[in-house]
Amino acid sequence: MLSDVKSGLTPATVLRGPRQVGKSTLVNQAIQALIDEGVSPDRILRVQFDDLPELRTLTQPILDLSDWFESEVLRSSFNQAALDGRRAYIFFDEVQNLDNWAPQLKHLVDMNPVRVVVTGSSALRIEAGRDSLAGRISTLEMGPLLLREVSEFRNFGSIEALLPINGLAPLKQKEFWLELREHGRRQKETRDKAFEAFSDRGGYPIAQARPDVSWEKMSDLLNETVIRRAIQHDLRMGPRGQRRDEHLLEEVFRLACRYVGQSPAQALYLEEIKRALNANIGWRRVLAYLKFLDGAMLVRLIEPLELRLKKRHGASKLCICDHALRAAWLQEVIPLTSSALAQNAHLADLAGHIAESVAGYFFRSIINLDIAHFPERGAEPEVDYVLTVGEQRIPVEVKYRRRIDHGDTFGLRAFIEKAHYNAPFGVLVTLTDEPGTDDPRIVSLPLSSLLLMR
């Protein structure tokens, strides 16, 4: 993020992600890095709008605070300061809570040579302001900790990422996936420690920072600070002050957790909601609430693959941003490690769905990567995910079990064999390092190694 702040192509950078993933911490680290590089503190303004709600009572809080900073702290106009080699850096945290934040930001960067970073927990509200900021902002997305970051967080060791920060071209090469598999094997001891910690507590920084706190207390904290905060604060208010149904939001999120990694049909949603709320709710409303949760980045909806310019109808696949939120909300802990599942064989199917969700959210978080799922279509079997890079497709199947037979790769093989899909090879995501297939067209690797890609 620091390079975008200092010399990015746009004057403003938007950092968005779910609550409590560390956006404010990253902003503080960027500020400290600027100071360490010699930037005087009087050139830096940081305001956190969710901590000081009274600031939102200002008519134009972004412009009013910038004017105050210009006159009282910088003691020179932004233009003069930039000419003097003292360009100002401005950080606005949780900006989506402001009315008309986008026009204010547009005016600020159009009229002044400043560098601005804004953060937000609601992609819906951030997206609502993007149209007026075309060419002025670049967007970065931040999710829970990556597996490599869990490893460093817990002092297990440092592991390098294999995929470059910018560029998806390596994904088109079978050799890249083979190297990723070997990368995981070379780092097996560190990888397995990190994956066990990830299995136990997920990827939220607070959960990994305090392994001494019981899961019961940590799950209560995640429920209150992440899920309920998003539902009651970020998603409760609709356009023109209209209130959304908090109970329906909670129930839709519960269903997303219950059917994680799956593609429930409309009828299932409606039947479950009617039973839970004793009310007849229409599908359009349920779908809108699913999209609200996607906008809050708690859930990612993976759409069916569209082929030959024809829209394929089908249900979205549900991927939760972190399986620890599911465990907290449903009060149901499902392990993901091979050793734990060996002792809890009855949880294997659920663990498979959660592993599919983990993989889906991980792929969705890769910038500019097109991901879809491929539902069963006539004689064509289902494929869990299809990644598209340029004209090439990479089918991905998750088989999260100890023993994998030839039939488990039928979907991958059928997809690869259709020449018009342009898929020269496929990827099989497994539970262990044991080879899942001897088909030379399919690269098998465990979920723990896949997560080391970034």
C-alpha positions in Angstrom: 0.0 0.0 0.0 2.9 2.4 0.8 4.0 2.6 -2.8 0.4 3.6 -3.8 0.3 6.3 -1.1 3.6 7.8 -2.1 3.6 7.6 -5.9 0.6 5.7 -7.2 -1.1 6.6 -10.5 -4.0 8.2 -8.7 -4.1 10.8 -6.0 -6.4 8.7 -3.7 -6.3 5.1 -2.6 -9.2 3.2 -1.2 -8.5 0.3 1.1 -11.6 -1.8 1.8 -12.2 -5.0 3.7 -14.3 -6.6 6.4 -14.3 -5.2 9.9 -11.4 -6.1 12.2 -9.0 -7.4 9.5 -6.4 -4.8 10.3 -7.1 -1.9 7.9 -6.5 0.7 10.6 -3.3 -1.1 11.7 -2.1 -1.1 8.1 -2.8 2.7 7.9 -0.8 3.3 11.1 2.1 1.2 9.7 2.0 3.3 6.5 2.1 6.5 8.6 5.0 5.2 10.7 6.9 4.2 7.5 6.4 7.7 6.1 7.8 9.2 9.4 10.7 6.8 9.4 11.5 8.0 5.8 11.7 11.6 7.0 8.2 12.9 6.4 7.4 15.4 9.2 4.4 14.5 11.3 2.9 18.0 10.6 2.4 16.8 7.0 0.2 13.9 8.0 -3.5 14.0 9.0 -5.4 10.9 10.1 -9.1 10.9 11.1 -11.1 7.8 12.2 -14.8 8.6 11.6 -16.3 5.6 13.4 -14.5 6.5 16.6 -15.8 10.1 16.6 -19.3 10.1 15.2 -19.9 13.7 16.1 -17.5 14.6 13.2 -20.3 13.4 10.9 -22.4 16.3 12.0 -20.2 18.6 10.1 -21.7 19.8 6.8 -18.6 18.8 4.7 -16.3 16.9 7.2 -13.6 15.9 4.7 -13.3 19.5 3.3 -13.7 21.1 6.7 -11.1 19.0 8.4 -8.7 19.4 5.5 -9.1 23.2 5.7 -8.5 23.1 9.4 -5.4 21.0 9.0 -4.1 23.3 6.2 -4.4 26.4 8.3 -3.7 25.2 11.8 -1.1 22.4 11.4 0.5 22.6 7.9 0.4 26.5 8.2 0.5 26.8 4.5 -1.8 26.0 1.5 -1.6 22.5 0.2 -0.3 23.9 -3.1 2.5 25.9 -1.5 3.5 23.0 0.7 3.8 20.8 -2.4 5.9 23.4 -4.2 8.1 23.5 -1.1 8.6 19.8 -1.2 6.2 19.2 1.8 3.3 17.4 0.2 0.6 16.5 2.7 -0.7 12.9 3.3 -4.3 12.5 4.5 -5.8 9.4 5.9 -9.6 9.0 6.4 -10.7 5.8 8.2 -14.2 4.3 7.7 -15.1 7.0 5.3 -18.3 5.2 4.1 -20.0 6.4 7.2 -20.1 9.9 5.8 -22.8 11.3 3.6 -21.5 12.5 0.2 -17.9 11.5 1.0 -17.1 10.9 -2.7 -17.9 14.5 -4.0 -15.9 15.9 -1.1 -12.9 13.7 -1.9 -13.2 14.5 -5.6 -13.0 18.3 -4.8 -10.1 17.8 -2.4 -7.9 15.9 -4.8 -8.9 18.0 -7.9 -8.0 21.3 -6.2 -5.0 20.2 -4.1 -1.8 18.2 -4.8 -2.3 15.9 -1.8 -2.1 12.1 -1.4 -5.2 10.6 0.3 -6.0 7.2 1.7 -9.5 6.3 2.7 -10.7 3.0 4.2 -14.1 1.4 4.4 -15.7 -1.8 5.7 -18.7 -1.6 3.3 -17.9 -2.3 -0.4 -21.5 -1.3 -1.2 -21.1 2.2 0.1 -17.6 2.6 -1.3 -18.8 1.4 -4.7 -21.6 3.9 -4.6 -19.0 6.7 -4.7 -16.7 5.4 -7.3 -18.5 6.8 -10.4 -17.7 10.4 -9.5 -14.1 9.4 -8.7 -13.1 7.8 -11.9 -9.4 8.3 -12.6 -8.8 9.7 -9.2 -8.8 6.5 -7.0 -7.3 3.1 -7.0 -8.8 0.3 -4.9 -7.0 -2.2 -2.7 -8.9 -5.0 -1.0 -7.8 -6.5 2.3 -9.1 -9.7 3.9 -8.2 -11.8 6.9 -4.6 -13.0 7.4 -3.1 -15.1 4.7 -1.5 -18.4 5.8 2.0 -16.9 5.4 0.9 -14.0 7.6 -0.5 -16.4 10.2 2.9 -18.1 10.3 4.7 -14.8 10.9 2.0 -13.7 13.4 2.6 -16.8 15.5 6.4 -16.7 15.0 6.4 -20.1 13.3 8.6 -18.8 10.5 8.6 -16.8 7.3 7.4 -18.2 4.0 7.8 -16.5 0.6 4.8 -16.0 -1.6 5.0 -17.7 -5.0 2.6 -15.5 -7.1 3.9 -12.0 -8.0 2.0 -9.1 -6.5 1.0 -7.9 -10.0 0.3 -10.3 -12.8 -1.7 -13.5 -13.3 0.3 -15.0 -16.2 2.0 -17.6 -14.0 -1.4 -19.2 -13.2 -1.7 -20.2 -16.9 1.4 -22.4 -16.6 1.1 -26.0 -15.2 4.7 -25.6 -14.0 3.6 -22.9 -11.6 1.1 -25.2 -9.9 3.7 -28.0 -9.7 6.2 -25.5 -8.2 3.5 -24.4 -5.7 3.1 -28.0 -4.6 6.8 -28.4 -4.1 7.0 -25.0 -2.3 4.5 -26.4 0.2 6.5 -29.6 0.7 9.7 -27.7 1.2 8.0 -25.6 3.9 6.1 -28.5 5.4 7.0 -28.1 9.0 6.2 -24.3 9.1 3.2 -24.7 6.8 1.6 -27.4 8.9 2.0 -25.4 12.1 0.5 -22.3 10.5 -2.3 -24.4 9.0 -3.1 -25.9 12.4 -3.4 -22.4 13.9 -5.5 -21.3 10.9 -7.8 -24.4 11.4 -8.2 -23.6 15.1 -8.8 -19.9 14.9 -9.1 -18.7 11.3 -7.5 -15.6 9.9 -8.6 -12.7 12.0 -5.6 -10.9 13.6 -7.2 -10.7 17.0 -7.8 -14.4 17.1 -4.2 -15.2 16.2 -2.7 -12.5 18.4 -4.3 -14.0 21.5 -4.0 -17.8 21.4 -4.1 -17.6 25.2 -7.8 -16.5 25.2 -10.3 -19.3 25.1 -12.2 -19.9 21.8 -15.5 -19.3 23.7 -14.4 -15.8 24.6 -12.9 -15.2 21.2 -16.0 -16.3 19.3 -18.1 -13.9 21.4 -15.7 -11.1 20.4 -15.9 -12.0 16.7 -19.7 -12.1 16.8 -19.9 -8.7 18.4 -17.1 -6.8 16.7 -17.4 -8.3 13.2 -20.7 -9.9 12.4 -23.2 -7.9 14.6 -21.3 -4.7 14.0 -21.5 -5.1 10.2 -25.2 -6.2 10.4 -26.3 -3.5 12.9 -24.1 -0.7 11.7 -22.8 -1.0 8.1 -25.8 -2.8 6.6 -28.8 -1.7 8.7 -29.3 1.7 7.0 -30.3 1.6 3.4 -30.7 4.5 0.9 -32.5 7.6 2.1 -32.4 6.4 5.6 -34.6 3.3 5.0 -34.0 0.6 7.6 -33.2 -2.9 6.6 -34.6 -5.9 8.5 -31.8 -6.8 11.0 -33.4 -10.2 11.8 -33.6 -11.1 8.1 -29.9 -10.1 7.7 -28.9 -12.3 10.6 -30.9 -15.2 9.2 -29.5 -14.9 5.7 -26.0 -14.8 7.2 -26.8 -17.9 9.2 -27.9 -19.7 6.1 -24.7 -18.6 4.3 -22.7 -20.2 7.2 -24.8 -23.3 7.2 -24.5 -23.9 3.5 -21.0 -22.6 3.1 -19.2 -23.9 0.0 -22.5 -24.9 -1.6 -25.0 -23.4 -4.0 -28.5 -23.6 -2.3 -31.5 -23.3 -4.5 -34.0 -20.4 -4.1 -36.6 -22.7 -2.6 -34.3 -23.8 0.2 -33.6 -20.2 1.2 -37.3 -19.3 1.3 -38.3 -22.5 3.1 -35.6 -22.1 5.8 -36.4 -18.4 6.3 -40.1 -19.0 6.5 -39.5 -21.6 9.2 -37.1 -19.4 11.2 -38.9 -16.1 11.0 -42.5 -17.3 10.4 -42.8 -14.9 7.5 -43.2 -15.2 3.7 -40.1 -13.4 2.3 -39.7 -13.0 -1.5 -36.6 -14.2 -3.3 -35.6 -10.8 -4.6 -35.4 -9.5 -1.0 -33.3 -12.5 0.1 -31.0 -12.0 -2.9 -30.6 -8.4 -2.1 -29.6 -9.2 1.5 -27.1 -11.8 0.2 -25.6 -9.0 -1.9 -25.5 -6.7 1.1 -23.4 -9.4 2.9 -21.2 -9.7 -0.2 -20.8 -5.9 -0.1 -19.7 -6.0 3.5 -17.2 -8.6 2.4 -18.4 -11.1 5.0 -19.6 -13.4 2.2 -18.5 -13.8 -1.4 -21.0 -15.0 -4.0 -19.3 -17.0 -6.7 -21.5 -16.9 -9.8 -22.0 -19.7 -12.4 -19.7 -19.6 -15.4 -21.1 -17.8 -18.4 -20.1 -19.3 -21.8 -20.5 -18.1 -25.4 -22.1 -14.8 -24.3 -25.0 -16.7 -22.9 -25.9 -16.2 -19.2 -26.3 -19.5 -17.4 -28.9 -19.5 -14.7 -27.9 -21.1 -11.5 -27.4 -20.4 -7.8 -24.4 -18.6 -6.5 -21.8 -20.5 -4.4 -21.4 -19.2 -0.9 -17.9 -18.5 0.5 -17.4 -17.0 3.9 -14.5 -14.6 4.4 -13.2 -16.7 7.4 -14.4 -20.1 8.7 -13.8 -18.7 12.2 -16.9 -16.5 11.7 -18.9 -19.5 10.8 -17.7 -21.3 13.9 -18.5 -18.3 16.1 -22.0 -17.6 14.6 -23.2 -21.2 14.6 -21.2 -22.2 17.7 -19.9 -25.2 15.7 -16.1 -25.8 15.4 -15.1 -27.9 12.4 -11.3 -28.8 12.1 -9.5 -28.6 8.8 -6.3 -30.5 9.6 -5.8 -34.1 8.6 -4.9 -35.3 12.1 -8.0 -33.6 13.7 -10.3 -35.0 11.0 -8.9 -38.5 11.5 -10.2 -38.3 15.1 -13.5 -36.8 14.0 -14.4 -38.7 10.8 -18.1 -37.6 11.1 -17.1 -34.0 10.4 -15.4 -34.9 7.1 -18.2 -33.8 4.8 -18.6 -30.4 6.6 -14.9 -29.9 6.5 -15.0 -30.5 2.8 -17.6 -27.7 2.3 -15.6 -25.3 4.5 -12.4 -26.1 2.6 -14.2 -25.4 -0.7 -15.3 -22.0 0.8 -11.8 -21.2 1.9 -10.4 -22.0 -1.6 -13.2 -19.9 -3.2 -12.7 -16.8 -1.0 -8.9 -17.1 -1.5 -9.2 -17.2 -5.3 -11.8 -14.3 -5.2 -9.3 -12.2 -3.3 -6.7 -12.3 -6.1 -6.9 -9.0 -7.9 -8.3 -9.2 -11.4 -8.8 -13.0 -11.3 -12.0 -14.1 -12.9 -13.6 -16.9 -10.9 -16.8 -18.8 -11.4 -18.3 -22.2 -10.5 -19.5 -24.7 -13.0 -22.8 -26.4 -12.0 -23.8 -29.7 -13.5 -25.3 -29.0 -17.0 -26.9 -32.0 -18.7 -24.2 -34.6 -19.4 -21.5 -32.2 -18.1 -20.5 -32.8 -14.5 -20.0 -30.1 -11.9 -16.6 -28.4 -11.4 -16.1 -26.5 -8.1 -14.3 -23.5 -9.6 -13.2 -22.3 -13.0 -10.4 -19.6 -13.1 -10.2 -17.6 -16.2 -6.9 -15.8 -17.2 -7.2 -14.2 -20.6 -8.5 -16.8 -23.0 -7.4 -19.8 -20.8 -9.4 -21.5 -18.1 -8.2 -23.5 -15.2 -10.7 -25.9 -13.6 -10.3 -26.5 -9.9 -11.9 -29.3 -7.9 -11.7 -29.6 -4.1 -11.7 -33.2 -2.8 -11.0 -32.8 0.9 -10.6 -36.4 2.0 -7.9 -38.9 2.7 -8.7 -41.3 -0.1 -9.4 -40.1 -3.6 -10.4 -42.4 -6.4 -10.6 -42.1 -10.2 -14.2 -41.0 -10.1 -13.4 -38.0 -8.0 -11.6 -36.4 -10.9 -14.4 -37.0 -13.5 -15.5 -33.4 -13.5 -12.0 -32.1 -14.1 -11.3 -34.6 -16.8 -14.6 -33.9 -18.6 -13.9 -30.1 -18.5 -10.3 -30.5 -19.8 -11.4 -32.8 -22.6 -13.8 -30.2 -24.1 -11.5 -28.3 -26.5 -13.7 -25.2 -26.6 -13.1 -24.6 -22.9 -9.4 -24.1 -23.5 -8.3 -25.8 -20.3 -5.0 -27.6 -20.9 -4.8 -28.8 -17.3 -6.7 -28.8 -14.0 -6.0 -28.5 -10.3 -7.2 -30.9 -7.6 -7.1 -29.4 -4.1 -6.8 -32.2 -1.5 -6.4 -32.8 2.3 -2.9 -34.2 2.4 0.3 -34.2 0.4 -0.5 -37.6 -1.0 -1.0 -37.5 -4.8 -4.7 -37.4 -5.6 -4.4 -38.7 -9.2 -1.8 -40.0 -11.6 -3.4 -38.1 -14.5 -0.6 -36.0 -16.0 -3.1 -33.3 -16.9 -4.1 -32.7 -13.3 -1.9 -31.1 -10.6 -2.9 -32.2 -7.1 -1.9 -30.2 -4.0 -3.2 -29.8 -0.5 -5.2 -26.8 0.6 -2.4 -25.8 3.0 0.0 -25.5 0.0 -2.5 -23.7 -2.2 -2.8 -21.0 0.5 0.9 -20.3 0.2 0.4 -18.9 -3.3 0.0 -15.4 -2.0 
